[in-house]
């Protein structure tokens, strides 16, 4: 009886660990997809200034969004302010900019200091994060047991996984 209890416990914890690493790979794939969209769309006639991923703290939800250009000024050419040669964009998620929606396994959640936007800005990919850089994404089990998965996004979009 004791052996079967230990085996059952081991199987459940192993199952959570597999879900954790599987979803970590999904998040890395989604970040890479947003980065690829930013590079791909740069030379096309589009009103997207950048692409990013929005993570909801203490939730399972995350999604790719496009940061749309402002049309409030005649001095704006695309996403660049011609007078100051700077980008004119919010570089954060706003309603109506969502492209693709994703969700973690129902046993997992994000553990962040708040909602997080990681935005990839072309032409040379640079990353903007309101929380500062490197941006850190933590995935853990809802019950707090087991290990956690960490993804770090650097200034040029490089990813480090732990």
PAZAPA-4460 file (N, C-alpha, C; in steps of 0.05 Angstrom, whole numbers, plus 32768, in hexadecimal, padded with zeros to 4 digits):
% residues 162
    n_x    n_y    n_z   ca_x   ca_y   ca_z    c_x    c_y    c_z   seq   type   mol
   8010   7FE8   8000   8000   8000   8000   8011   8019   8000     1      X     A
   8026   8019   8010   8038   8030   8012   8046   8035   7FF7     2      X     A
   804F   801F   7FEB   805C   8021   7FD1   8049   802D   7FBC     3      X     A
   8031   8024   7FBB   801E   802F   7FA7   8018   804C   7FAC     4      X     A
   8017   8055   7FC6   8012   8071   7FCC   802A   8082   7FC3     5      X     A
   8042   8078   7FC7   805A   8086   7FBE   805B   8088   7FA0     6      X     A
   8053   8072   7F93   8054   8072   7F75   803F   8085   7F6A     7      X     A
   8027   8086   7F76   8012   8098   7F6E   801B   80B5   7F71     8      X     A
   8027   80BC   7F88   8032   80D7   7F8D   8047   80DE   7F79     9      X     A
   8059   80CC   7F73   806E   80D1   7F60   8063   80D6   7F44    10      X     A
   804F   80C6   7F3C   8043   80CA   7F22   8035   80E5   7F1F    11      X     A
   8027   80EE   7F34   801A   8108   7F32   802E   811F   7F31    12      X     A
   8043   811D   7F41   8057   8132   7F40   8066   8132   7F26    13      X     A
   806B   811B   7F1B   8079   8119   7F01   8067   8124   7EEB    14      X     A
   804D   811E   7EED   803A   8128   7EDA   8039   8147   7EDA    15      X     A
   803A   8153   7EF1   803B   8171   7EF3   8055   817C   7EE7    16      X     A
   806B   816E   7EEC   8084   8177   7EE2   8085   8176   7EC3    17      X     A
   8079   8161   7EB8   8078   815F   7E9B   8067   8176   7E90    18      X     A
   8050   817B   7E9C   803F   8191   7E93   804D   81AC   7E95    19      X     A
   805D   81AF   7EAA   806C   81C8   7EAE   8080   81CC   7E97    20      X     A
   8090   81B7   7E91   80A4   81BA   7E7C   8097   81BC   7E60    21      X     A
   8081   81AE   7E5C   8072   81B0   7E42   8069   81CD   7E3E    22      X     A
   805C   81D9   7E52   8052   81F4   7E4F   8068   8208   7E4E    23      X     A
   807F   8203   7E5A   8096   8215   7E58   809F   8216   7E3A    24      X     A
   809F   81FE   7E2D   80A6   81FD   7E11   8092   820C   7E00    25      X     A
   8078   820A   7E07   8063   8219   7DF8   8068   8237   7DFB    26      X     A
   806D   8241   7E13   8072   825D   7E17   808A   8267   7E07    27      X     A
   80A0   8257   7E07   80B7   825F   7DF7   80B0   8260   7DD9    28      X     A
   80A0   824D   7DD0   8097   824D   7DB4   8086   8265   7DAE    29      X     A
   8075   826D   7DC0   8064   8285   7DBB   8075   829E   7DBB    30      X     A
   8089   82A0   7DCD   809B   82B7   7DCD   80AA   82B9   7DB2    31      X     A
   80B4   82A2   7DA9   80C2   82A1   7D8F   80B0   82A8   7D78    32      X     A
   8097   82A1   7D79   8083   82A8   7D64   807F   82C6   7D64    33      X     A
   807C   82D2   7D7B   8078   82EF   7D7C   8090   82FE   7D71    34      X     A
   80A8   82F4   7D77   80C1   8300   7D6D   80C2   82FD   7D4E    35      X     A
   80BA   82E5   7D44   80BA   82E1   7D27   80A6   82F3   7D19    36      X     A
   808F   82F7   7D25   807B   8309   7D1A   8085   8325   7D18    37      X     A
   8094   832E   7D2C   809F   8349   7D2C   80B3   834C   7D15    38      X     A
   80C4   8338   7D11   80D7   8339   7CFB   80CA   8338   7CE0    39      X     A
   80B6   8326   7CDD   80A8   8321   7CC4   8098   8339   7CBB    40      X     A
   808B   8346   7CCE   8079   835D   7CC7   8087   8377   7CC3    41      X     A
   80A1   8379   7CCB   80AE   8393   7CCA   80AE   839F   7CAE    42      X     A
   80B4   8390   7C99   80B5   839B   7C7E   809B   8399   7C6F    43      X     A
   8086   8391   7C7C   806C   838F   7C6F   805B   83A8   7C76    44      X     A
   8048   83AE   7C65   8036   83C5   7C6A   8022   83BC   7C80    45      X     A
   8028   83C2   7C98   8017   83BA   7CAE   8016   83D1   7CC3    46      X     A
   8002   83D1   7CD3   8000   83E6   7CE7   8009   83DC   7D02    47      X     A
   8017   83C5   7D03   8022   83BB   7D1C   803E   83C5   7D20    48      X     A
   8043   83D1   7D37   805E   83DC   7D3D   8070   83C6   7D49    49      X     A
   8063   83B3   7D57   8072   839E   7D65   805F   8388   7D6B    50      X     A
   806A   8371   7D73   805A   835B   7D7C   8064   8352   7D97    51      X     A
   8051   8348   7DA8   8059   8340   7DC2   8048   832A   7DCD    52      X     A
   804F   8322   7DE6   803F   830E   7DF4   8037   831A   7E0F    53      X     A
   801D   8318   7E15   8012   8322   7E2E   800D   830A   7E41    54      X     A
   8018   830B   7E59   8014   82F6   7E6D   8003   8302   7E84    55      X     A
   7FEF   82F3   7E8D   7FDE   82FC   7EA3   7FE8   82EE   7EBC    56      X     A
   7FEF   82FE   7ED0   7FF9   82F4   7EEA   7FE4   82E3   7EF8    57      X     A
   7FEE   82CE   7F05   7FDD   82BC   7F15   7FC6   82B1   7F04    58      X     A
   7FCC   82AB   7EEB   7FB9   82A2   7ED8   7FC6   828C   7EC6    59      X     A
   7FB7   8282   7EB4   7FC1   826F   7EA0   7FC2   827B   7E84    60      X     A
   7FB9   8294   7E82   7FB5   82A0   7E67   7FCD   82B0   7E5E    61      X     A
   7FD3   82AE   7E44   7FE6   82BF   7E37   7FDF   82BF   7E19    62      X     A
   7FE8   82D5   7E0C   7FE1   82D7   7DEF   7FF5   82E9   7DE1    63      X     A
   7FF6   82E5   7DC6   8005   82F6   7DB5   7FF4   830E   7DAD    64      X     A
   8000   8326   7DAD   7FF2   833D   7DA4   8004   834E   7D92    65      X     A
   7FF7   835F   7D82   8005   8372   7D71   8002   838E   7D7D    66      X     A
   8018   839C   7D80   8017   83B7   7D8A   8012   83C9   7D72    67      X     A
   7FFA   83D4   7D70   7FF2   83E4   7D59   7FFC   8401   7D5B    68      X     A
   8002   840C   7D43   800C   8428   7D43   7FF7   843C   7D49    69      X     A
   8000   8452   7D53   7FEF   8469   7D59   7FEA   8478   7D3F    70      X     A
   7FD1   8481   7D3C   7FCB   8491   7D24   7FC4   84AD   7D2C    71      X     A
   7FCD   84B6   7D43   7FC5   84D0   7D4E   7FD6   84E7   7D44    72      X     A
   7FEC   84E2   7D36   7FFE   84F8   7D2E   8006   84F5   7D11    73      X     A
   8006   850C   7D02   800F   850B   7CE6   802D   8507   7CE4    74      X     A
   803C   850B   7CFA   8059   8508   7CF9   8061   84EB   7CFB    75      X     A
   804E   84DA   7CFE   8054   84BD   7D01   8056   84B0   7CE6    76      X     A
   806B   84A3   7CE1   806E   8493   7CC9   8070   8476   7CD2    77      X     A
   805A   8467   7CCE   805A   844C   7CD9   805A   844E   7CF7    78      X     A
   806D   8442   7D04   806F   8443   7D22   8084   8456   7D2C    79      X     A
   8091   8464   7D1A   80A8   8474   7D22   80A0   8492   7D21    80      X     A
   80A7   84A0   7D36   80A3   84BD   7D37   80BB   84C9   7D27    81      X     A
   80B5   84D5   7D11   80CA   84E0   7CFF   80DA   84F7   7D0C    82      X     A
   80CD   8507   7D1C   80DA   851D   7D29   80EF   8514   7D3D    83      X     A
   80E9   8500   7D4D   80FB   84F6   7D62   8109   84DC   7D5C    84      X     A
   8102   84D1   7D44   810D   84B7   7D3C   810A   84A2   7D52    85      X     A
   80F3   84A1   7D5E   80ED   848D   7D73   80D3   847F   7D6C    86      X     A
   80CF   8468   7D78   80B6   845A   7D74   80A0   8468   7D83    87      X     A
   8089   8469   7D77   8071   8475   7D84   805D   845E   7D88    88      X     A
   805F   8451   7D9E   804E   843A   7DA3   804D   8436   7DC1    89      X     A
   8038   8428   7DCA   8035   8423   7DE6   8047   840C   7DEF    90      X     A
   804D   83FA   7DDD   805D   83E2   7DE3   8052   83D3   7DFB    91      X     A
   8038   83D0   7DFB   802A   83C0   7E0F   800F   83B8   7E04    92      X     A
   8003   83A4   7E0F   7FEA   839A   7E05   7FD3   83AD   7E0B    93      X     A
   7FC3   83B2   7DF7   7FAA   83C2   7DFA   7F94   83B2   7DED    94      X     A
   7F7C   83B7   7DF6   7F64   83A8   7DEB   7F64   83AA   7DCC    95      X     A
   7F5C   8394   7DC0   7F5A   8393   7DA3   7F73   838B   7D95    96      X     A
   7F89   8386   7DA3   7FA3   837F   7D96   7FA9   8361   7D98    97      X     A
   7F99   8352   7DA5   7F9E   8335   7DA8   7F9C   8327   7D8D    98      X     A
   7FB0   8314   7D89   7FB0   8304   7D70   7FAA   82E7   7D76    99      X     A
   7FBA   82DA   7D88   7FB7   82BE   7D8E   7FB6   82BA   7DAC   100      X     A
   7FA4   82A9   7DB5   7FA0   82A4   7DD2   7FAB   8289   7DD9   101      X     A
   7FB8   8287   7DF0   7FC3   826D   7DFA   7FBD   826A   7E18   102      X     A
   7FBE   8252   7E22   7FB9   824D   7E3E   7FCB   8236   7E48   103      X     A
   7FD4   8239   7E61   7FE4   8224   7E6D   7FD3   820C   7E74   104      X     A
   7FE0   81F6   7E7A   7FD2   81DF   7E85   7FC3   81E8   7E9E   105      X     A
   7FAB   81DC   7EA4   7F9A   81E5   7EB9   7FA6   81E1   7ED5   106      X     A
   7FBD   81D3   7ED7   7FCA   81CF   7EF1   7FE0   81E4   7EF6   107      X     A
   7FE4   81F6   7EE2   7FFA   8209   7EE3   7FF0   8225   7EE3   108      X     A
   8001   8238   7EEB   7FFB   8255   7EE9   8015   8265   7EE6   109      X     A
   8012   827E   7EDD   8029   8290   7EDD   802B   829C   7EF9   110      X     A
   8044   82A0   7F01   8049   82AD   7F1B   805B   82C5   7F15   111      X     A
   804F   82DC   7F11   805D   82F4   7F09   8058   830A   7F1D   112      X     A
   8066   8320   7F1B   8062   8336   7F2E   804A   8347   7F25   113      X     A
   803F   8341   7F0E   8028   834F   7F03   8025   8346   7EE6   114      X     A
   8010   834F   7ED8   800E   8348   7EBC   8027   8351   7EAE   115      X     A
   802F   8342   7E99   8048   8347   7E8C   8045   8348   7E6E   116      X     A
   804F   835D   7E61   8050   835E   7E44   806D   835D   7E3B   117      X     A
   8073   834B   7E29   808E   8349   7E1D   808A   8350   7E00   118      X     A
   8096   8366   7DF7   8091   8371   7DDC   80AA   8370   7DCC   119      X     A
   80A9   8364   7DB4   80BF   8363   7DA2   80BD   8379   7D8D   120      X     A
   80D0   838B   7D8C   80CF   83A3   7D7B   80E3   83A0   7D64   121      X     A
   80DA   83A1   7D4B   80EC   839F   7D34   80F8   83BB   7D2E   122      X     A
   810C   83BE   7D1D   8117   83AA   7D0B   812C   8398   7D18   123      X     A
   813E   83A3   7D28   8150   8392   7D37   8140   838C   7D51   124      X     A
   813B   8374   7D56   8129   836D   7D6C   8134   8377   7D86   125      X     A
   8124   8387   7D93   8129   838F   7DAE   8110   8389   7DBE   126      X     A
   8113   8386   7DD8   80FD   837E   7DE9   80F6   8394   7DFC   127      X     A
   80DC   8399   7DFF   80D2   83AC   7E12   80C1   839D   7E26   128      X     A
   80C6   83A1   7E40   80B7   8395   7E55   80B3   83A9   7E6B   129      X     A
   809A   83AF   7E74   8096   83C2   7E89   80A3   83BA   7EA3   130      X     A
   80A7   83A0   7EA7   80B4   8397   7EBF   80D2   8399   7EBF   131      X     A
   80DD   83A2   7EA8   80FA   83A4   7EA5   8105   838A   7E98   132      X     A
   811F   838C   7E92   812C   8376   7E85   8143   836B   7E96   133      X     A
   8148   8351   7E95   8139   833D   7E86   811D   8339   7E91   134      X     A
   810B   8334   7E7F   80EF   832D   7E87   80EF   8310   7E90   135      X     A
   80E3   830A   7EA7   80E3   82EF   7EB2   80C6   82E5   7EB4   136      X     A
   80C2   82CE   7EA8   80A8   82C0   7EA8   80AB   82A7   7EB9   137      X     A
   809A   82A4   7ECD   809B   828C   7EDE   8081   827D   7EDC   138      X     A
   8083   8263   7ED7   806C   8251   7ED6   806F   823E   7EEE   139      X     A
   805A   823A   7EFC   805B   8227   7F13   8040   821A   7F16   140      X     A
   803F   8204   7F26   8026   81F6   7F2A   8014   8208   7F3B   141      X     A
   7FFA   8205   7F38   7FE7   8215   7F47   7FE9   8210   7F65   142      X     A
   7FEF   81F7   7F6C   7FF1   81F1   7F89   800C   81F7   7F95   143      X     A
   801F   8201   7F84   8039   8209   7F8E   804C   81F2   7F92   144      X     A
   8044   81D9   7F8D   8055   81C2   7F90   8067   81BF   7F77   145      X     A
   807C   81B1   7F7B   808E   81AC   7F64   809F   81C3   7F5C   146      X     A
   80AE   81BF   7F47   80C0   81D4   7F3D   80B0   81E9   7F2E   147      X     A
   80BF   81FE   7F26   80B4   8213   7F16   80C4   8214   7EFC   148      X     A
   80B9   821F   7EE8   80C7   8223   7ECE   80CB   8241   7ECB   149      X     A
   80E3   8249   7EC2   80EA   8265   7EBF   80F3   826A   7EA2   150      X     A
   80E9   8280   7E97   80F1   8289   7E7C   80FA   82A6   7E7F   151      X     A
   8112   82AC   7E76   811D   82C7   7E77   8120   82D2   7E5B   152      X     A
   8116   82EA   7E56   8118   82F7   7E3C   812A   830F   7E3E   153      X     A
   8140   830F   7E2F   8154   8324   7E30   814D   833B   7E1D   154      X     A
   815E   834F   7E1E   815A   8368   7E0F   8157   8365   7DF1   155      X     A
   8165   8352   7DE5   8164   834E   7DC8   8152   8337   7DC1   156      X     A
   8142   832D   7DD4   812F   8318   7DCE   813A   82FC   7DD3   157      X     A
   8152   82FA   7DDE   815D   82E0   7DE3   814E   82D3   7DFB   158      X     A
   814A   82B9   7DFA   813B   82AB   7E0E   814E   8298   7E1E   159      X     A
   814B   8298   7E38   8159   8285   7E49   8144   8276   7E59   160      X     A
   8147   825C   7E5A   8133   824A   7E67   8141   823B   7E7E   161      X     A
   8133   823A   7E94   813C   822B   7EAC   8127   8218   7EB4   162      X     A
***
